[in-house]
């Protein structure tokens, strides 16, 4: 009887130990599963917060860049519009006068005669609604064109030729007639001193006069068109650089999005593998 009781007590203790071991394994596996899910949830929350912060910062940066880009584009358009207006103004004034002028060829002229032939009436302003008359001497100059040998009348520029073709120079009308007379006489003395002068003539020989200077020469036209051209090029470059920056920013965003999606997928897979390894290790430790 004693041996049977001891055998029964030993079997009961073994059964009790087996039940306790199974309960320990079940509890250990459950604890491992709970800890793995909590860690994965916390990691997902951490990455989600980082992503939300990145999105907020990108929105702020994009808003600031968009305002700057809008101002740059507006500046470029204003520069292009200003250059177009300058082209229009120069086209109807300087370029038109230069293209309509028939005195296009240069040559040397020899001064033959320079004398005052008449007095020309003129008017000057003495107030807001006041006009008074005066007179200025008409200086007539004849030259010999060295290219053809013809004797032609010399005018100062296109304006003087259109106002009074017979007079070389038209001074500004003033009240002091003596002052205007002295100005014209000084010009006459200079022409007599310099016998050879550079003049412009009509190659078609339809004009009976030559010019000492042109109202708008080639150099003046080029220099006047330089600034509108620089403004136009500058405005175009500003707009082109802004568009290029936007395009490069779009490409960079696409590349970073692709890399970010690949990184998130790799991070999720690595976390799953870590949790699985921990769970398996806890089961093995329990067994």
TIPA-660512 format. One record per residue (C-alpha): y, z, x. Coordinates in pm, 1 decimal, padded with zeros to 6 digits. Layout:
TIPA-660512
<north Y	up Z	east X>;
...
end
This chain:
TIPA-660512
<north 00000.0	up 00000.0	east 00000.0>;
<north 00241.5	up 00079.6	east 00276.0>;
<north 00169.7	up -00252.8	east 00446.4>;
<north 00227.6	up -00438.8	east 00118.0>;
<north 00555.4	up -00256.4	east 00059.1>;
<north 00675.7	up -00334.0	east 00411.2>;
<north 00583.4	up -00698.6	east 00366.2>;
<north 00771.4	up -00713.7	east 00035.3>;
<north 01075.5	up -00544.1	east 00183.4>;
<north 01076.7	up -00790.2	east 00477.5>;
<north 01049.6	up -01089.8	east 00244.8>;
<north 01330.4	up -00952.5	east 00028.2>;
<north 01551.8	up -00903.7	east 00335.1>;
<north 01480.4	up -01264.1	east 00448.6>;
<north 01561.1	up -01400.9	east 00103.3>;
<north 01881.2	up -01198.3	east 00099.0>;
<north 01982.3	up -01327.2	east 00443.5>;
<north 01913.0	up -01690.4	east 00335.4>;
<north 02124.0	up -01653.3	east 00023.4>;
<north 02405.7	up -01498.8	east 00227.4>;
<north 02385.6	up -01782.3	east 00481.9>;
<north 02405.0	up -02045.8	east 00213.4>;
<north 02703.6	up -01871.1	east 00055.9>;
<north 02872.2	up -01855.0	east 00399.9>;
<north 02819.2	up -02228.7	east 00458.6>;
<north 02955.1	up -02312.9	east 00115.4>;
<north 03259.4	up -02093.0	east 00166.6>;
<north 03319.0	up -02235.6	east 00516.1>;
<north 03300.0	up -02592.5	east 00394.7>;
<north 03534.7	up -02516.5	east 00108.3>;
<north 03782.9	up -02349.2	east 00344.6>;
<north 03768.0	up -02646.0	east 00581.9>;
<north 03833.3	up -02886.8	east 00297.0>;
<north 04128.1	up -02679.4	east 00175.1>;
<north 04287.4	up -02652.3	east 00519.8>;
<north 04247.0	up -03029.1	east 00581.8>;
<north 04413.0	up -03121.1	east 00251.8>;
<north 04700.7	up -02880.7	east 00315.3>;
<north 04759.4	up -03022.9	east 00662.1>;
<north 04752.3	up -03381.7	east 00537.0>;
<north 04995.0	up -03291.7	east 00256.8>;
<north 05233.9	up -03119.1	east 00497.8>;
<north 05220.2	up -03413.5	east 00738.6>;
<north 05291.1	up -03656.7	east 00455.7>;
<north 05587.2	up -03445.1	east 00345.0>;
<north 05721.9	up -03434.4	east 00703.1>;
<north 05701.0	up -03812.5	east 00747.9>;
<north 05851.0	up -03865.6	east 00402.8>;
<north 06151.9	up -03649.4	east 00493.9>;
<north 06198.8	up -03840.1	east 00819.3>;
<north 06181.7	up -04169.0	east 00635.3>;
<north 06436.1	up -04053.6	east 00374.4>;
<north 06670.5	up -03940.5	east 00652.1>;
<north 06633.2	up -04275.1	east 00829.1>;
<north 06704.9	up -04463.4	east 00507.1>;
<north 07018.4	up -04253.3	east 00442.8>;
<north 07148.4	up -04308.3	east 00795.1>;
<north 07080.1	up -04681.2	east 00771.1>;
<north 07270.4	up -04700.4	east 00443.8>;
<north 07570.3	up -04530.4	east 00599.6>;
<north 07557.8	up -04758.1	east 00902.1>;
<north 07518.9	up -05070.0	east 00688.3>;
<north 07815.8	up -04966.9	east 00471.6>;
<north 08039.7	up -04917.1	east 00777.1>;
<north 07925.6	up -05244.2	east 00935.1>;
<north 07977.5	up -05436.7	east 00612.2>;
<north 08338.3	up -05315.9	east 00585.0>;
<north 08407.2	up -05419.5	east 00945.7>;
<north 08239.0	up -05755.5	east 00896.1>;
<north 08444.0	up -05821.5	east 00582.4>;
<north 08766.4	up -05748.3	east 00772.1>;
<north 08660.3	up -05973.7	east 01060.0>;
<north 08577.8	up -06260.9	east 00823.4>;
<north 08911.6	up -06212.5	east 00645.1>;
<north 09090.8	up -06224.6	east 00981.8>;
<north 08908.0	up -06543.2	east 01078.0>;
<north 08991.5	up -06710.4	east 00746.3>;
<north 09357.2	up -06606.9	east 00778.9>;
<north 09374.1	up -06756.4	east 01128.0>;
<north 09220.0	up -07082.6	east 01004.7>;
<north 09462.9	up -07096.8	east 00710.8>;
<north 09760.1	up -07028.0	east 00940.8>;
<north 09653.6	up -07303.0	east 01180.9>;
<north 09615.2	up -07548.2	east 00890.8>;
<north 09969.9	up -07469.0	east 00774.8>;
<north 10101.5	up -07515.4	east 01128.8>;
<north 09923.5	up -07849.5	east 01157.2>;
<north 10085.6	up -07958.9	east 00830.8>;
<north 10437.2	up -07854.2	east 00938.6>;
<north 10404.0	up -08014.9	east 01281.8>;
<north 10252.0	up -08325.5	east 01129.7>;
<north 10545.1	up -08394.0	east 00896.9>;
<north 10809.4	up -08315.8	east 01162.0>;
<north 10725.0	up -08363.9	east 01528.6>;
<north 10414.6	up -08581.6	east 01511.1>;
<north 10567.4	up -08809.9	east 01249.4>;
<north 10887.2	up -08853.2	east 01451.3>;
<north 10685.4	up -08921.0	east 01766.2>;
<north 10462.8	up -09178.7	east 01595.4>;
<north 10755.1	up -09355.2	east 01422.4>;
<north 10954.5	up -09392.7	east 01743.8>;
<north 10949.8	up -09744.9	east 01890.2>;
<north 11085.5	up -09640.1	east 02232.1>;
<north 10748.4	up -09571.2	east 02389.9>;
<north 10762.4	up -09729.3	east 02737.0>;
<north 10936.1	up -09582.5	east 03041.5>;
<north 11140.4	up -09769.7	east 03299.9>;
<north 11437.2	up -09729.3	east 03532.5>;
<north 11781.7	up -09826.8	east 03413.8>;
<north 12098.9	up -09894.1	east 03611.8>;
<north 12424.0	up -09764.0	east 03463.0>;
<north 12678.1	up -10050.0	east 03442.4>;
<north 12962.9	up -09908.1	east 03234.6>;
<north 13057.6	up -09574.3	east 03077.7>;
<north 13380.2	up -09543.1	east 02879.6>;
<north 13532.5	up -09389.0	east 02566.9>;
<north 13596.2	up -09657.7	east 02307.4>;
<north 13698.4	up -09472.4	east 01989.6>;
<north 13744.6	up -09146.1	east 01805.6>;
<north 13484.8	up -09058.4	east 01540.3>;
<north 13558.6	up -08835.6	east 01244.8>;
<north 13337.4	up -08530.8	east 01189.3>;
<north 13340.1	up -08214.2	east 00981.2>;
<north 13261.9	up -07854.9	east 01070.7>;
<north 13203.6	up -07539.0	east 00870.0>;
<north 13479.0	up -07278.2	east 00847.7>;
<north 13309.7	up -07047.9	east 00594.5>;
<north 13051.7	up -07025.6	east 00319.3>;
<north 13219.8	up -07294.7	east 00108.3>;
<north 13473.0	up -07428.1	east 00357.3>;
<north 13457.1	up -07759.6	east 00544.6>;
<north 13726.4	up -07898.9	east 00774.7>;
<north 13752.6	up -08228.9	east 00957.5>;
<north 13790.0	up -08302.8	east 01325.4>;
<north 13738.1	up -08586.1	east 01571.0>;
<north 13521.3	up -08640.4	east 01880.9>;
<north 13539.1	up -08920.2	east 02141.2>;
<north 13273.5	up -09191.4	east 02125.2>;
<north 13125.8	up -09251.1	east 02470.7>;
<north 12969.1	up -09593.6	east 02507.4>;
<north 12727.6	up -09658.0	east 02793.1>;
<north 12568.9	up -09988.8	east 02898.2>;
<north 12271.3	up -10011.0	east 03131.2>;
<north 12057.5	up -10279.0	east 03285.7>;
<north 11684.9	up -10246.4	east 03222.6>;
<north 11513.7	up -10298.8	east 03557.4>;
<north 11187.4	up -10411.3	east 03396.6>;
<north 11343.8	up -10710.3	east 03217.6>;
<north 11699.4	up -10729.9	east 03359.0>;
<north 11855.7	up -10715.3	east 03010.9>;
<north 12181.4	up -10533.9	east 02946.9>;
<north 12133.2	up -10279.5	east 02667.1>;
<north 12326.4	up -09994.0	east 02511.7>;
<north 12215.3	up -09643.4	east 02607.6>;
<north 12171.0	up -09364.1	east 02352.0>;
<north 12085.8	up -09003.5	east 02419.7>;
<north 11789.2	up -08974.5	east 02174.4>;
<north 11667.4	up -09094.1	east 01833.4>;
<north 11905.3	up -08868.6	east 01638.5>;
<north 12212.6	up -08996.7	east 01822.9>;
<north 12098.6	up -09355.6	east 01771.5>;
<north 12047.4	up -09304.7	east 01398.5>;
<north 12379.5	up -09122.3	east 01348.6>;
<north 12605.7	up -09349.7	east 01558.6>;
<north 12427.7	up -09633.6	east 01742.4>;
<north 12742.4	up -09731.5	east 01933.5>;
<north 12792.7	up -09382.8	east 02083.0>;
<north 12581.6	up -09242.3	east 02363.8>;
<north 12617.0	up -08871.1	east 02278.7>;
<north 12735.4	up -08685.8	east 01967.4>;
<north 12866.5	up -08336.6	east 02046.0>;
<north 12868.2	up -08057.2	east 01791.6>;
<north 13176.4	up -08089.6	east 01576.6>;
<north 13431.6	up -07819.7	east 01657.1>;
<north 13787.5	up -07734.6	east 01572.1>;
<north 13894.8	up -07765.1	east 01935.3>;
<north 13923.3	up -08138.0	east 01998.8>;
<north 14010.5	up -08083.3	east 02365.3>;
<north 13683.6	up -07900.2	east 02429.6>;
<north 13478.4	up -08182.5	east 02280.2>;
<north 13671.5	up -08437.0	east 02484.6>;
<north 13603.9	up -08245.9	east 02808.5>;
<north 13231.6	up -08226.0	east 02728.6>;
<north 13208.3	up -08600.6	east 02676.1>;
<north 13404.8	up -08675.7	east 02994.6>;
<north 13172.6	up -08454.0	east 03200.3>;
<north 12873.7	up -08649.7	east 03069.3>;
<north 13044.9	up -08977.0	east 03159.2>;
<north 13112.9	up -08859.9	east 03513.5>;
<north 12751.2	up -08754.0	east 03561.9>;
<north 12625.5	up -09091.9	east 03444.4>;
<north 12856.5	up -09269.5	east 03686.7>;
<north 12736.1	up -09046.1	east 03969.1>;
<north 12366.0	up -09109.2	east 03897.1>;
<north 12342.6	up -09485.8	east 03881.7>;
<north 11964.3	up -09493.0	east 03836.4>;
<north 11826.5	up -09306.9	east 03533.2>;
<north 11490.6	up -09297.5	east 03360.9>;
<north 11504.3	up -09455.0	east 03016.0>;
<north 11272.2	up -09544.9	east 02727.8>;
<north 11269.7	up -09894.2	east 02580.4>;
<north 11103.8	up -10081.9	east 02299.0>;
<north 10818.6	up -10296.4	east 02439.0>;
<north 10848.1	up -10534.6	east 02141.4>;
<north 11217.0	up -10595.3	east 02235.8>;
<north 11331.5	up -10557.6	east 01875.9>;
<north 11586.2	up -10289.0	east 01961.6>;
<north 11910.7	up -10364.2	east 02146.3>;
<north 11932.5	up -10014.0	east 02291.1>;
<north 11736.3	up -09776.8	east 02510.5>;
<north 11705.6	up -09397.1	east 02508.6>;
<north 11775.1	up -09147.9	east 02784.4>;
<north 11534.6	up -08888.7	east 02637.9>;
<north 11297.3	up -08880.8	east 02345.0>;
<north 11343.9	up -08621.0	east 02072.1>;
<north 10974.7	up -08525.6	east 02088.4>;
<north 10788.6	up -08636.6	east 02397.4>;
<north 10418.3	up -08635.8	east 02463.3>;
<north 10432.7	up -08304.4	east 02648.3>;
<north 10623.9	up -08137.9	east 02362.4>;
<north 10366.6	up -08263.0	east 02109.4>;
<north 10072.7	up -08134.6	east 02316.2>;
<north 10232.3	up -07793.4	east 02375.5>;
<north 10324.4	up -07755.0	east 02007.5>;
<north 09969.0	up -07840.6	east 01896.1>;
<north 09814.1	up -07604.3	east 02151.4>;
<north 09879.7	up -07279.1	east 01962.6>;
<north 09748.8	up -07394.1	east 01621.7>;
<north 09441.4	up -07531.0	east 01796.9>;
<north 09380.2	up -07199.1	east 01974.2>;
<north 09426.3	up -07014.0	east 01644.5>;
<north 09181.2	up -07245.7	east 01470.0>;
<north 08920.9	up -07209.0	east 01744.8>;
<north 08967.3	up -06830.4	east 01751.9>;
<north 08922.8	up -06794.1	east 01375.2>;
<north 08616.0	up -07016.6	east 01377.6>;
<north 08461.5	up -06816.3	east 01663.9>;
<north 08523.5	up -06486.8	east 01483.2>;
<north 08347.1	up -06606.9	east 01168.6>;
<north 08062.7	up -06758.8	east 01370.3>;
<north 08012.1	up -06435.9	east 01568.1>;
<north 08005.2	up -06227.6	east 01247.9>;
<north 07747.7	up -06459.0	east 01090.8>;
<north 07539.7	up -06452.8	east 01408.8>;
<north 07553.6	up -06072.2	east 01413.8>;
<north 07439.1	up -06057.4	east 01051.6>;
<north 07151.0	up -06292.5	east 01124.2>;
<north 07038.9	up -06094.2	east 01429.5>;
<north 07065.8	up -05769.5	east 01233.1>;
<north 06847.3	up -05917.8	east 00961.1>;
<north 06585.5	up -06022.7	east 01216.2>;
<north 06593.2	up -05678.7	east 01381.4>;
<north 06545.2	up -05510.3	east 01043.1>;
<north 06248.5	up -05730.9	east 00963.4>;
<north 06085.7	up -05658.3	east 01299.6>;
<north 06143.8	up -05282.2	east 01271.1>;
<north 06001.7	up -05283.6	east 00916.9>;
<north 05685.5	up -05456.7	east 01035.6>;
<north 05646.5	up -05210.3	east 01323.6>;
<north 05712.7	up -04913.7	east 01095.4>;
<north 05448.9	up -05024.4	east 00844.7>;
<north 05194.1	up -05065.8	east 01125.2>;
<north 05281.5	up -04721.8	east 01266.8>;
<north 05241.2	up -04552.2	east 00929.8>;
<north 04902.0	up -04713.8	east 00874.4>;
<north 04782.4	up -04605.1	east 01221.9>;
<north 04913.4	up -04249.4	east 01166.5>;
<north 04735.1	up -04218.8	east 00830.9>;
<north 04407.1	up -04341.9	east 00978.2>;
<north 04430.4	up -04100.8	east 01271.6>;
<north 04502.1	up -03808.2	east 01038.3>;
<north 04198.5	up -03898.6	east 00825.5>;
<north 03977.4	up -03907.6	east 01134.8>;
<north 04107.3	up -03569.9	east 01255.3>;
<north 04043.5	up -03404.7	east 00916.5>;
<north 03691.5	up -03551.5	east 00901.5>;
<north 03612.2	up -03424.6	east 01249.8>;
<north 03738.2	up -03076.4	east 01164.9>;
<north 03535.0	up -03067.6	east 00843.9>;
<north 03218.0	up -03176.2	east 01019.7>;
<north 03276.2	up -02924.2	east 01295.7>;
<north 03316.7	up -02641.1	east 01046.7>;
<north 02989.1	up -02734.3	east 00874.0>;
<north 02807.2	up -02745.5	east 01205.4>;
<north 02948.8	up -02404.3	east 01301.6>;
<north 02829.4	up -02264.0	east 00968.3>;
<north 02478.1	up -02398.9	east 01015.5>;
end
